[in-house]
Amino acid sequence: MIDETLLSILACPVCKAPLQLDEGRLVCTQTRVSYPIEDDIPILLADRAEPVHPDDRSQAHATSGSRA
């Protein structure tokens, strides 16, 4: 699991927006892409980003602002 302190300083490598933890991946709601987490290490490489599916996007928006 990603430490909350680390999560608070991570940003999207494309647009620099904050990232949100969602089902084992980091999601950027600005660019609507997700980044994998492998062995508790966030892989913040633009070429590893995957588009967020419309069903997932509503979940990401619902949790925006919930980062503590």
N, C-alpha and C positions, 0 to 999 in steps of 0.2 A: 504494500500500500504506500502511496505517496504521502510524505510528511506534509502537514498543513503549512509549515513555514516555507518549505520548498515550493509548494503549490502557489503560495501567495506571491512568489517572485518570478514564476515561470510566465513566459509570454509566447504568443504565436510567432514563429520565425518569419512568417510572411507579412503580417500586418501589425505585429507587436501588441495585439489585444490580449487581455488576460485569458487564461485557459481554465476550463472547468473539468473536474473529474466526473466521468459518466461511464459506468459499467466497464471499468478497467481500461479506459482510454482517456486522453485529454482532448477536449473539444473546444474549438474556437467558434463562437457564434457569429463573429464578424465575417469570416471567410467560409463558414459552414463546412469545415473539414475537421477530421479527428486524427490524432497522432497515437500510435500504439505505445503501450508500456510493456517492456519485456524484462523479466526478472527484476521488477521494481525500478527499472531505469526508463525514464521517458525518452522516446526516440523522436526528437524534434527536428526532423529533416523534411524539407518540403517535398522531396520525392517519395517519402513514405506516407504522406498525408492521404487520407481517404475521404471522399465526399460523405457528408452526413446525409443519410436518407431522410426524406420528408417526415416519416414517422418518428425518427430519432430527433429531428430538429425541434419538434414541439417540446420534447422532454428537456433539451438543452436550454431552450428559452424559458421554460417553466422554472428552471433552477438558477437562472441568471440572478446575480446579486446575493446568492445564498452562500458565497464563500466566506468563511469566518476567519 
